[in-house]
Amino acid sequence: MTGLDPEEYPTLGNFLQYLQNYKLMNPTTEARQVLERLVVYVREMVEQYGALFDGHTTMTNLEKEPILFFDIDTLSQLDREVFQCQLFSALTIIWSHGLKNGRKQKTLKEQGKIDMDDWQHFMVFIDECHNIINADNLMAVKYVTDFQREMRKFRAGVFFATQSPAEVLPESANNKAIDEVKKVFSFCQYKLLLNLDNSMMGTMRDVLGDTITETEMMSLTRLKQGEALVQVAPNETYTVSFTPTDQQLERFAGGA
């Protein structure tokens, strides 16, 4: 059922009441145990984390919002299961609206109502991405790699930013986890690399593999403020300098 106002949909608290009053027909021991566990899980979500899970949305139509911000800073301090649940919800919303926007723009283009200059692209920016893309969170890693594969067909893209590659691939990561995380970076068409400490070189080699030469890798430790290594293709890398304007520094509270 879709198209209703937010207040017309049931909340998780309503669902808990439904579960508590639900009567099984000829229940087996296993069925009773499943229902009891479900009630316990949902009750915890409602009573302990009601501010996150129980209530109506305040946004009636996300498709009309040009910018949507998910603040995960506070969520990352909560229990792992709660964080992953909220993260899954956010990623699902992003995926859904990426598809909707791409299909809408494609239809308008095919009907001759817009040209490529008018196409509204869909971009996802994941700052502090080591909190999401890491060897201990392979569910999100798989979700993001699927997004990278599919969304380019709909002219959607994703930007990752991190200052802590060591948290993306901790030393305890196994080979399977390393391979999954490496896929994320292999699907990134462009890479912008800033100064890194020598202690992180091993991790960066694991992440980037053969896409960067040893000479380029070692140059990362010598980059100065405002300098970066920009990779636009596996065998095409440039050292560039950036000079941000005062307005840009003020906007991002940077420049210190």
C-alpha positions in Angstrom: 0.0 0.0 0.0 1.6 3.3 -1.1 0.6 6.9 -1.7 -0.8 7.6 1.8 0.2 10.3 4.2 2.9 9.2 6.7 0.5 9.3 9.6 -1.8 6.8 7.9 0.8 4.0 8.1 1.3 1.9 11.2 4.4 2.4 13.3 6.7 -0.2 14.8 4.9 0.2 18.1 1.6 -0.8 16.3 3.4 -3.8 14.9 4.5 -4.8 18.3 0.9 -4.7 19.6 -0.1 -6.9 16.6 2.6 -9.5 17.4 1.7 -9.6 21.1 -1.9 -10.3 20.2 -1.2 -12.7 17.3 -2.6 -16.2 17.9 -0.9 -19.1 16.1 -3.1 -21.8 14.6 -2.0 -25.2 15.7 1.4 -23.9 16.7 4.5 -26.1 16.8 7.2 -25.6 19.3 9.4 -24.1 16.7 6.7 -21.6 15.5 6.1 -20.4 19.1 9.9 -19.9 19.6 10.1 -17.9 16.4 7.2 -15.7 17.4 8.6 -15.2 20.9 12.0 -14.2 19.6 10.4 -11.8 17.1 8.4 -10.1 19.9 11.6 -9.7 22.0 13.5 -8.1 19.1 10.7 -5.7 18.2 10.0 -4.8 21.8 13.7 -3.9 22.3 13.6 -1.7 19.1 10.5 0.1 20.4 11.3 0.5 24.0 15.1 1.0 23.9 15.5 2.6 20.5 12.1 4.1 20.0 13.5 7.4 18.9 15.1 5.7 15.9 12.6 3.1 14.9 9.1 4.0 16.3 7.3 6.9 14.7 6.2 8.5 11.5 8.5 10.1 9.0 8.6 13.9 8.8 9.4 13.8 5.1 6.4 13.2 2.8 8.2 12.8 -0.5 11.9 12.2 -0.7 11.9 12.5 -4.5 11.3 16.2 -4.1 14.4 16.7 -1.9 17.5 17.7 -4.0 19.8 16.9 -1.1 19.4 14.2 1.6 21.9 13.9 4.5 22.2 10.9 6.7 24.1 11.7 9.9 25.7 8.4 11.1 28.1 10.0 13.6 25.9 9.3 16.5 24.6 6.0 15.2 28.2 4.6 14.9 28.4 4.8 18.8 25.3 2.6 19.3 25.2 -1.2 19.3 26.5 -2.8 16.2 23.1 -4.4 15.3 21.3 -1.0 15.6 23.9 0.8 13.5 23.7 -1.9 10.8 19.9 -1.8 10.8 19.9 2.0 10.3 22.7 1.8 7.7 20.8 -0.9 5.7 17.7 1.4 5.7 19.7 4.4 4.5 21.5 2.3 1.8 18.1 0.9 0.7 16.6 4.4 0.4 19.6 5.6 -1.6 19.5 2.6 -4.0 15.7 3.0 -4.5 15.9 6.7 -5.3 18.9 6.2 -7.5 17.0 3.8 -9.7 13.9 6.0 -9.7 15.8 9.1 -10.8 17.8 7.2 -13.5 14.7 5.6 -15.0 12.8 8.9 -14.9 15.6 10.8 -16.6 16.1 8.0 -19.2 12.4 8.1 -20.1 12.5 11.9 -20.4 15.5 11.6 -22.7 13.9 8.9 -24.9 10.8 11.1 -25.2 12.8 14.0 -26.3 11.8 16.2 -23.4 15.4 16.7 -22.2 18.9 16.4 -23.7 22.0 15.1 -22.0 22.8 18.6 -20.7 19.5 18.7 -18.7 19.9 15.2 -17.3 19.7 15.3 -13.5 22.5 13.0 -12.2 22.4 11.2 -8.9 25.4 11.4 -6.6 26.2 9.7 -3.3 28.9 11.1 -1.1 30.1 8.9 1.8 32.4 10.8 4.0 34.4 9.0 6.7 33.7 6.0 4.6 35.9 3.7 6.8 32.9 3.7 9.2 30.9 1.9 6.5 33.3 0.4 4.1 35.5 -1.9 6.1 36.4 -5.6 6.6 34.1 -5.9 9.6 31.0 -4.7 7.7 30.9 -6.9 4.6 27.1 -6.5 4.3 27.5 -2.8 3.5 30.6 -3.5 1.4 28.6 -5.9 -0.8 25.7 -3.4 -1.0 28.0 -0.6 -2.1 29.8 -2.7 -4.7 26.4 -3.7 -6.2 25.5 -0.1 -6.3 28.7 0.8 -8.1 28.0 -1.9 -10.7 24.4 -1.1 -11.4 24.1 2.7 -10.9 26.5 3.7 -13.7 23.8 2.5 -16.1 21.5 5.2 -14.6 24.2 7.9 -14.5 24.6 7.7 -10.8 27.9 7.7 -9.0 29.4 7.5 -5.6 32.3 9.4 -3.9 34.3 8.0 -1.0 36.4 10.0 1.4 38.6 8.7 4.3 41.7 9.7 6.1 42.1 6.3 7.7 42.7 3.5 5.2 44.0 1.4 8.1 40.5 1.2 9.4 39.2 0.1 6.0 41.5 -2.9 6.1 42.7 -3.7 9.6 45.5 -6.2 10.1 43.1 -8.8 11.4 41.1 -8.9 8.1 41.1 -12.2 6.3 41.7 -12.8 2.6 38.0 -12.9 1.8 37.3 -9.6 3.5 40.3 -8.0 1.8 39.1 -9.2 -1.7 35.6 -7.8 -1.0 36.9 -4.4 0.1 39.3 -4.2 -2.8 36.3 -4.5 -5.2 35.0 -1.1 -3.9 38.2 0.7 -4.9 38.6 -1.2 -8.2 35.2 0.1 -9.2 36.3 3.7 -8.5 37.1 5.2 -11.9 39.0 8.1 -10.4 41.2 8.1 -7.2 42.6 11.2 -5.5 45.4 10.3 -3.0 46.8 12.7 -0.4 49.8 12.4 1.9 50.1 9.2 3.8 52.3 8.0 6.6 54.8 5.2 5.9 53.0 3.0 8.3 49.9 3.0 6.0 51.8 1.9 2.8 51.1 -1.8 3.3 47.4 -1.2 3.7 47.3 1.0 0.6 49.1 -1.7 -1.5 46.5 -4.2 -0.4 43.7 -1.8 -1.3 45.0 -0.5 -4.7 46.8 -3.6 -5.9 48.4 -3.2 -9.3 46.6 0.0 -10.2 49.5 2.2 -8.9 53.2 1.8 -9.4 55.7 1.5 -6.5 57.2 4.9 -7.5 53.8 6.5 -7.3 53.1 4.8 -4.0 56.2 6.0 -2.4 55.6 9.6 -3.6 52.5 9.7 -1.3 54.7 10.1 1.7 56.3 13.2 0.2 53.2 15.1 -0.8 52.8 18.5 0.7 49.7 20.3 1.8 47.6 21.1 -1.3 49.2 18.3 -3.3 47.6 15.1 -4.4 48.1 12.1 -6.7 45.2 11.9 -9.1 44.6 8.6 -11.0 42.2 8.8 -13.9 43.1 5.4 -15.4 45.2 2.4 -14.4 48.2 3.7 -16.2 47.5 7.4 -16.1 48.4 9.2 -12.9 49.2 12.9 -12.3 50.6 14.9 -9.4 48.5 18.0 -9.0 48.2 21.0 -6.7 45.0 22.5 -5.3 44.5 26.1 -4.2 41.2 26.5 -2.5 39.5 29.9 -2.4 38.7 31.7 0.9 35.0 30.9 0.3 35.7 27.2 -0.1 37.8 27.1 3.1 35.0 28.9 5.0 32.3 26.7 3.6 34.1 23.5 4.7 35.6 25.0 7.9 39.0 23.9 6.6 42.4 25.5 5.9 43.8 25.0 9.4 
